[in-house]
Each structure stands twice: as C-alpha cells, then as structure tokens.
Amino acid sequence: MEIRLFAGNANPVLARGIAEHLGCPVGSARVNRFSDGEIQVEIDENVRGRDVYLLQPTCRPANDHVMELLILADACKRASAGRVTAVIPYYGYSRQDRKVAPRAPITAKLVADLIQSSGIDRVVTMDLHAGQIQGFFDIPVDNLYGGPTLSEYILRTLDLSHAVVVSPDAGGVERARGFAKRIGATIAIIDKRRSGPNKAEVLHLIGDVRDRTAIIVDDMIDTAGTLQKAAQAVQENGAKAVFAVATHAVLSGPAVERINESVLQKVFVTDTIPLLPEAAACPKIAVVSVGRVLAEAIQVDERPRIDSWELEPGDCGMHPPEYRVDPAEAQAALQQLIDLGYIQAPGPDQEKTRRDTLAGNQFQLAHSCADAGQYTRALELVESLDPSVRDACSGQLLMASCLLGLRDLDRAHAVLQGLRPEPGAVSQRELLAATVEFMQGRAASAIARVQDLAASEPDLAGVHVRLGEMLLDVGRHREALDALERALARDAESAQALAGLARAHLGLGQASQALDHGLRAAAIEHHAPAVHLLIGQAFGMLGEHQAAVEAMELCVVQAPAWRVAQEGLVAAYRAAGRGGQADALQARIRNAG
C-alpha cells in the first residue's frame, strides 16, 4: 500500500529526517490558526486508500500539539485514508499514568482515549515513561527505544574502557542495565526520594564509580534537578568524569542553567523533542537523531502483508501466492459494470477534473522531492507530467531547478531561455538564470545580475541569500555579510542566511560571531552537516578543540561520505591531541579513495 507522511508543527525537522531515510517527501499539509486561535488543518494531497503516517510529538505546548494530531487524523480519515498511524516520538502526559491522590486524573489514559477516538489505527512511540501506558490503548502500540542509538553514538565519541552506567533512581535500573550491556560497562544506582513535584533529594549511591567514567541514563530530562544532584553525588563518590544520556529533552524551567552549572561534561539527547534556542546554544548538550529508527519502524510496517488467502493443494501456507491484475481484464470488468448500469461512465468534465487532480498531485510530489534534494526523482516526475502542466511556467521553473541540482547547466540554460515567465515568476527565473551563469564561471556578470534583482525586489530574502552565497564563493566576505544581514532582517528564521553569516564571519576571522550564527542555524535545522562543519571550524579558531571534535563528528555522522567533513574531523583530532584517531581516519579516507 502506498504511504503518505505528514507532520504537524511540533517537530518538522525530525519529519524531514524520517522522510530522507524513507526516500519519500513529507506530504503537503497546512496546519495553521484561525484568528481566534482555533487550529485549521488542510491536507493538500490525495490520501484515499493510502497508509498515512502522522509525525507529531506531543511536547511543548502539549495541548496545541495534541489537538493538531487529533485534527490531522480526523482530516485523513474523512479523506478516506486506508490506515492512519500516529508516530509520537514523545508521548506527552505520560508521567500522569496513575492516581497519586484520591481525586487525581489519569491523564495518560485520557490522551490515549482521545487518540483512538480520532480514528488513529496504530501508534508508534519511543521510550514511554511507563511501559504500562501501552495497555491504555485498544489499538496496536509499538514502543521503540532510543538507547541503542545513543549507545552507538557514545561508543564512537567517548573512551568507555572504564565506564559505569548510573541509574538516577530504582525505577530506571532495567533501562540502565540494558544500556550497560550494550557498551560493556558495570552499573550503579542512586537511591533518591522526592520531596515534592519536580524536586528530588539524593540519599546515597549503590555501586562503585571511583576512577570511572560515569554515564547517567534516564528516559527524559525535565527541570534537570534530579540530573544535577545525581551528577554531583557521582562525582563526590570519586568518578573521574560524568556524562548523561536521555531520550527526551523536555528541558523546562531552569534545566539549561542547571546543566551549565553542573559537573556534567556532556549531555546526550535525541531529537524526539526540538530544542529551544537556549538549549541548542548550550555547548554541553549534544543531539543524536532517531529519524533512522522511526523510519525503519515505518518500513517494517510497510512490508507486504496478506490478510488471508486460499491454500493450493500441497501448499504449506508459508508464502501467499502471487496475485497480479491484468490491465485489459480490469478495463473489461469496468466496462461490464458500466453496461449493466451498476456504475456511471465518467463524463468529459469528470474526466478532466480527474486528470487535473492527478497532475496537481504529481506536481506537488515533484516539488517535495526537489526540496528534499532528490533531483533525479523530481525531474522524472516533471518530465512525465501532462504537457499542459509540464510546459507551463511553474513546470519549467521546477524543471530548471532540478537540472541545476543535477549540474546539467546546458539543459537548465536552454529551459530558462525558452521560458516566458508569468508576472509573479520573473524574479525566480532571473535568479535561476544568474545561478546558471555563476556555475558556468561568469561570476562577475552573475553577481551584477543578482544585485540588480535585489535592488528591484528588496523584500525577497531568498535573493539576498543567493547574492551573499555568490559573494562568499568569490571571497568578497564583507559585501556578503551585508547581503546576508539584509536577508536575515527579512526572514529571522532563515537557517540558510544564518549559515551564510557564519561562513562570512569565519572568512573575516571573527570566530565568536561565526559560532553564534552557526548555533542559531543548527537550532533551526538540526540535520545540516554544512552548519556543523562551520561550528566545528569556529570552535577550532577559538581554541576549543574538544568542542570542535564533537561538532565535526556530528557532521560526519550526518554526511558520512562527505570528504570535506572527514578531512575536517582529521584536522580537529590532531588539534585536540588525538593523533591516533586522526591517523586511523586518514587511513580510512585513503583506502576509500
């Protein structure tokens, strides 16, 4: 069954990461607000008969994100989706899973009832605060774990030859034992008693942590009170270094301040919840993506499944027989139903509407593929469109963008030369034509062309970003700085403009400003290897070599085949005095050719 992946406003970056691993685009859905604050949802793609996956962690603001999920599910069901699966990496209200006072609610159960009532058929989540929450549902629930991904990451980044995994309370012993087994470490337990909500008191430590690297493992970090006290207790008992690992970075209230003030050297979290800007800027917090894990859960669920089939004589029933539909037989059967009067033959208007709808869906899919960098697939979709759509201005502009992405400059130039742009598309055509000119080696004329466009269309942030990138490529850093600052003034959330500013400041030797802009870009776009490369270079210029190594390692994790990232990590290793790792990586690069 064909799948569709949609996302609410809770974590669009994770949604794009999942889509990248699946090899499909994030579906087009608008989740907005009416003027009175009510949520408005519009699904812009055909979902009839499809398997629909809705990615929406119910993190802050929890109530808004829960309602977005419910309304998205209702919209898909009313559009005749075949099956709706809610992918909820972080299940909000999960800590309210039992009655703690005579008249207290069990809100985790209430949210489960709401999810089922909206028409959702299945739930995929990660590291539920309490496993018994699965029993609150009468539909299938898959509870995935972030521990394997986190353990795999820290095995690559930390020296764990003398490590101990610490559970911050007795309830997390099973989680700590599993984590310790994966990294080959012993375990210790902190005996803790709470004196009130969001308050914790450490009593004593069970286990040996002296002269060891301690890793505190929990399912989430909220106000970080437990974590701060636990880290202090572990250090006081002789641990030589203290780290923390958690799946969900709730990080409410004074959490970031407490982490900064704590003895923790690093806190590793996943991207089930997007970090707030102050958390993203915290040098002690490192984010590991679980997009691959969630994508694999979807892929496993999408393996061919047969509900029932008749066994042939001698068939043991291990494999269903193949079933194929002959198009000629299907057409004949359809015509027979029309002749018998069971269905009505489509009229000319109906047939035109059907063709227009299919073409619109295919065009939107091509756009989504291009946005995800899948230029070959996007070009195939554009070229197979109905000529009336393909040869229109929007179709030709999309085709030129795909050809540029594939660096087929001659074809891109030919498409743009033959294009008669509509009034609203003149600036887009000019920008694409200037980009072709720049990539063909005519930088001066291309830059002049974009400068003229920026003067005539001063409110288009994308034009200023492209101008800044061109100026950076020819070493005109101060002019690039001005152009990119103009872009940022028009779009304060432009990760592309922030990354360009970081690059410009690096070129001018202004490492602190480069780091600031790089961290802001990473907070908006977590999966951005080029941004992490810039951050690593800025840390290196500031002499913070360990931080540079961590940024470069994240860059290589996100883009393992990128030679520039690999060589940057080699340089960072050497600057940090880790020559053995630098030599090993350099040898792997040479062997890979």
N, C-alpha and C positions, 0 to 999 in steps of 0.2 A: 504494500500500500504506500502511495506517495505521501511524504511528510511535509509539514509546514512548521517552521519555528518562529514564534513571535515572542516579543518581550515587552514588559511594562516599563515604567520609568525607574524601577528600583536599581537595576544593575545592567545597563545596556552594554558596558564594556565586556562583562563576562559573557553576555549573549553573543557578541561578535566573536569572542574566542571559541565558544562552542561551535558556532556556525563554521568557523575556519577549519576546525578539526573534522566536522561532518562533511565539508566540501559543498555546503549549500548556503545561500544568503539568509540573513534574518528577514522574515516576512515584513511587508509594509502594513503597519497598524498605527493609527494615530490615537494616542492617549493624552487627552487634554483636559482642561477645566472650563466649565461654563463660568459666567461672570459671578454667580453666587457660590462658586466653589464645588459644585457637583461635578463628578467625573464624566467625561464624554469619551466614548470609545468608538472607533470606526475601523473595521478590517477592510483593507484595500485589495485583498487577493481572494481568489476563489478557493474555498476550503471544503467544498462539497465532497463528501466521501473520503477526505484525507485524514491521515493521522496528524493531529495538531499537538504541538508541544508549546506550553506557555512557560517561559522562564521568568520567575518573579520571586526573589527572596522577600519575606515579609519583615524587613528591617526598618529602621527609622525612615520616615514616620510610619510606624507599623500599620496604623488604621487606614491611611491612604493606600498603602501598598496591598493590604488585604482586599480592600474594595476594588482596586484596579484588577486584581487577579480574578475576583468573582465576576466582574462585569465583562472582562475579556472572555472568560469561559462561557458565560451566557450568550455573548455575541457569536462565538464559534458554534455553539450548539444550535442556535436559531438559524445559522447559516448552513446547517446540515453537515457539520463535520462528522467524519466517521467515528473518531475516538479522540478524546481530549485528555492529555496528560499534563498535570501541573508539575513543573520542575522547580522545587522550592529549596534552593541550597541552604537557606537559613529559615527555620520554622519559628516565626515569632510567637510569643506567648507560651513557648514550650516549658518555661520554668513554672508556670501555673498549672501543673499537671496533677494536683491532688488538693484536698481540703486541708488547709493549715490552721483553720479556725472554724467554729461552729457554723457561721453564716458566710463562709468564703466560697467563691465560684471555682469551678474547674474550667478555666478559660481555654486551655489547650483542647479540651473536648468540644467546647462551643465552636472554636475555629474549625475543627475537623468537620463538625456538622454543617457549617456554612459552606465549606469547600465541596462536600458531597452534594448538597442541595443545589449548587450552581450548575451541576451537570458534569463535573470532572469525573473521569473514569479511573484514573490511576494517579498516584503521587510518587515522585522521585525526590528524595530529600537527602541531607547529609548531616551526620553526627547529631542526631536528635539528643536533646539534653537528657531525656529519659526514654529508654527503648520501648517502654510500655505504651508510649503515645501511639505506636503503630496499631495497637488494639482499639484506639478511639475511632478508627475508620472501619467502614464496612466495604471498602474497596481496596485493591492491592496497594501496598506501600513498600517501596524499595528504599531502605536506609543505607546510604553509602557512607564511606569513611574517608576522612582527609588524612589520617595517619600515614598510610603508605606513601602518599605523595610528599608529605612533609619529611618523612624519614629518608626517602630517596634524595630529597634536596639537601638535607643537612649532612648526609653521608658524603656528598660531593664537596661541601663547603667547610666542614669542621673536622678537626682532629678528634676522633672519638675512641682513641686507643685506651683511654682510662675514663670512661663515661659512666654516669649513673643517671637513671631516669627517675624523677621525683613526682609522685602523685601529690597534689596540693590538699587532698582530703581522702578519707577512706572510701568514698563512693567512686573515686576515679582509679582505684587500684587495677581493675581489669584493663582499662584503657592504657595505663602506664606499663603494665606487664606486656601487652601486645606490642607497644612501641619499643620497649626494651629488647624484646625478642628480635625485632626487625633490625635493630642497629647493634645487637650483640653486647648489651650493657646489663648491669645489675639494676635493682630498683630500691627506692626508699619511699617512705610515706610520712607526710606531715599530719600530725594529729591536730585538728582545728575545730574550734567551736564558735558558732556565730552568736553574737550578742544582739543582733537586730538585722533588718533588711539592708543589704549592701554593706554590711560590716562584718569583719572577720577578726578572730584572735588566734594567733598561732600558739599552740601549747608546747609541743616538743616533736623532735624528729626521730623516726624509727628507721634505722638503716645507717650504713657507713657512706659518707660523702667526702671524707677527708682526702685532700690532694687529688680530687677527681674533677672532671668537667661535668657539672650538674645541668640536666635538662628538665625543666618543669613542664609537664604535659597536662593540658586541660582542654575541654571542648570549646570554651569560649572565654574571652576576657571582656568584662563589663566595665566596672569602675577601676579595676586593677588593684583594689585594696588587698584581696587575697594574694595576688601575684607579688605585690611589693613586699608584704610581710613574709611570704614563703621564700622569696629570694634572699631576704635579709637573714632568715633563720638558717638557710642552707649555707650562706657564706660564713656565718658565725660558727657553724659546725665544721669549718675547715675546707670547703670547696674552693678550688683554685680559680674557677670561672663558672658563671651562672648564665644560662640561656633559658628561653621559654618558647614553647610551641603551643599553638592553639588553632583550631579550625576557624572559629568565628570571631572576628574582630569587632565586637559591639562598640567598645571604647567610648563609653558615655561619661559625662561629668568630668572629673579630674583625671581620667585614665591616662591621657598622654603625658600630663605633667608628672604623674606618679611614675610612669615608665622612665621618663627622662631623669628623675631624681633617684631612681632605684639603682641597685648594684648590678642589674642585668646588663650584659654586654650586647645582647641582641634578642629580639622577639620575632619569631617566625609565625606568620598567619597566612591564611588563604584569602582568596578574593570572593568568598561567598557573600561578603558584605563590602560595598565600596568604601574606601577610607575617606574620612573627612579631610579637608586640606591640611589641618594642623597635624593630623596623624600621618598623612602621606609625606609631610615635610620632616617628620621625626627620623633622624638617622638611625635610631635603634630598632625601627620597625621594618621588616622585610616581608614582601608579599610573594607568595607562591601560588600560581594559578591552578585551579582544579577543573578548568574547562575541558581538558582531555578526558578526565574521569567521567564527567557528566555526559560528554559526547559519546563515550564508549557505552554508557548505560543506555543511551538512546539507540545506538547501533545494534546492541544486543537485542533490545526490544523489537527492532525492526527486521530481525531475521525472518525468513519466510515461515509462516505458521499456517497450518491447516486445521480447521476446527473438526472436520470429520471427513471420512472418505470410505468408499466401499472397497473391501479387500477382494482381490482376484484370487482364484484357486491357487494354492501353493505360496501365496504372498504372506510373509511372516508379520507384516504390518509395521516393519521398522521404517519404511520410507513411503510417502504417499506417491501415487502415480502422477506423472506429469500431465498437465492439462493445458492445452493451447486452444485459442479461439481462432477459427478461420475467418478472416475479414469478409470473404464472399458469403459464407454461411450466415454471419451476423447480419449483413445487409439484406440477405434474402428473408431472414426471420423478421427483421424490422418491417420490410415491405409487406409481408404477410399480415402482420398485426395492423398495418395501415389499411390494407384491403379489407380485413374483417371488421374494421371500424372500432377496434379497441383503442387506438391512438390516432391523433390527427397529424397529417403530414404538415411539416413546417412551411409557413408561407414565406414569401420573399422578405418581408420585414423582419420576421422572426429569425430567418437565416442570417440576414445582415447583422442583427443585434448579436447573435451568437458569435459570428466571425469577429466583430468589433471587440467583444468581451475577451475572446481568446487572444487576439492581437495585443490588447491592452495588458493582459496578464503576462504575456511573454515579454513585452517591452519592459515592464516593471521588474521582472526577473533578471533581464539583461542588465538593467541599471544596478540592481543589487549585487550581481556578480562583479561588475566593474568596480563598484565601491569596495568590494572585498579583495580586489587585486586579481580576480580570476578573469583576466582579459581574454584568454583564448575561448573559454566557455561563453563569455558575454558576446564576443564577436560572432560566434556560431549562431547564437540566438538572434542577434540583429540581422544577420545575413539571411536567415530563414524566415524573417517576418514577411507578412503580406507587403507587396511593393508599395501600396498606398501609405503604409506606416514607415517602412524602411527608407523610402526616398523622401519622406517629409523632413523638414528642418531638424526636428528633435532626433529623428533616427540617424540622420547623417552626422550630427554633432556627437552622438553616442558612439557611432562607428569610428569617427576620428579619434575620440578619446581612447578607445580600445586599441587602435593601431599605434597611438603614441605610447601606450603602456607596453605594447609588444615591440616598440622601437622600429616599427615599419614606417619610417619617415616619408618615403616617397609616396606610398599609398595614402597616408594621412594628409599629405600636402595636396594630392590630387582630389581627395574628397572635399577638403576645405575650399579648393579653388572652384569646384563646380557647385558650391553651395550658395543658395540665395537666402540669406538669413531673414527670419521674421524680425519685426521691430524689437521684440524683447530679447532676441538671441544674438544681437550684433556683437555685444561685448564678449560673450562666450566664444564666438567664432574668432574674434580678434586675438583673444588670449591663447587659444589653441594654435592659431597660425603663428603667433610670436614664439610659442614654445617649440614648434617645429623648426622655426628659423634658428632659435638658440641652439637646439640639439644638432643642427646641421653645421654649427661652427660660426654662424654670423651673429656673435654675441652683441656687438655694439648696436646694430640696427634693431635686433630683437628687444634690447633693453629700452631703446628710444621709443619703440612702438608701445611697450607696456607703460612707459612713463606718460605717453600721450593718453593712453586709455585710463590710467589712474587720475589724470587731470580732468578728463571728461566725465568719469564715473567715480567721483571721490568717495562714495558711500559703500562701494563694493570691497569688503575686506579681503576676499579671495584675490583680487587684482593686486592689492598691496603686498599680500603674502608672496605671490608669484614674483613680483618685482624684487622683493627682498631676497628671495632664493637665488634669482639670477645674479643679483649684485654680489651675493656671497660667493657664488661659483667663480666670479672673476676677481675676487679679492678686494672688493670695494666695501669694506665692513661698516664704515661709519654711515655711508649712504643706505646700506642695507638696514642698519639699526633704525634709521628714521622711517623707512618704509614699513618695517615690521611693527614699530610702535604705533604707526597710523592704523595698521591692520588690527592691532590689539585694542585700540581705542574704539573701533567699530564692532569688535566681537571679543569680549573679555574672556570667553571660554574657548578660544581657538588654540588647540594644542599645537597646530602647525605653526602659528605665529610665535607661540612661546618657545617652541623648539628652535625656530629660526633665530630668535633673540639670544637664546643660549649659545648657539653656534657663532653669532656675531660677536658676543662678548668674549668668547674664547679666542676668536681671531684677534681681538684687541688686547688680550692678556688680562681681561677682567674676570677672574675666576669666580669670585663671590657672586657677582651679578649673574654669571652664566649658570652657577649652581642653583640660584634662586629660581630662575626661569625654567631650568630643566626639571626641578622638583615639581613646580606647578604644572608643567606639561604632563609629567608622569602621573600626577594625581587625577588628571582628566582622562588620559589614555594610558592605562596600565600596560597593555601589551604593545609596546612601542620600542623595539630594540634600538633604533637610532637615538631615541631620547636617553635611554640608559647608557649608551655609549658616550653621549655628551656629558651626562652626570659623572661617569667614571673619569673622563678626561678632566673635568673641573675639580673633582676631589684630588686627582693626581697633582694638578697645578698648585693646589693648596697644601700639599704635603700630607694629606690624609690617605695614606696608601692602602690601609686595610679597607676603608670605605670604598676606595677606587676599585679594589679587587672585587668586592661584593657587587658593585654596580656592573662591572664588566662580566662577572659570572652570570648575573641575571640576563644581560644582553645575549650571551652565548646560549643560555637555556632557551630564550625566546627565538633566537635565529641561529641554530647550531651549524648551519652550512655557510654562514657569512664570514668570509675570510678576514674582513676588516675587524670584526668583533673578536675573532680568535687571536689575531695579532695584537689587538689592544689588551686582551687578557694576559698574553705573554709579557707585554711591557709592564703591566700592573703587578704581576707576580714578581718580576725582577726588582721593581722599585720597592716592593714590600719585603724584600729579602728572602723570597721563596723561590730560590733558583732551581731547586729540584723539580717543582711543579712547572716552572717556566720551560725547562729543558724537555720535560715529558710532553707538554702540549706542543712545543715547537717540533718535536719529532713526529707527532701525530699529524701535524699540518703538512710536513714534508712528505710523509708516507701517503697522505691523501692526494698529493699532487696539487 
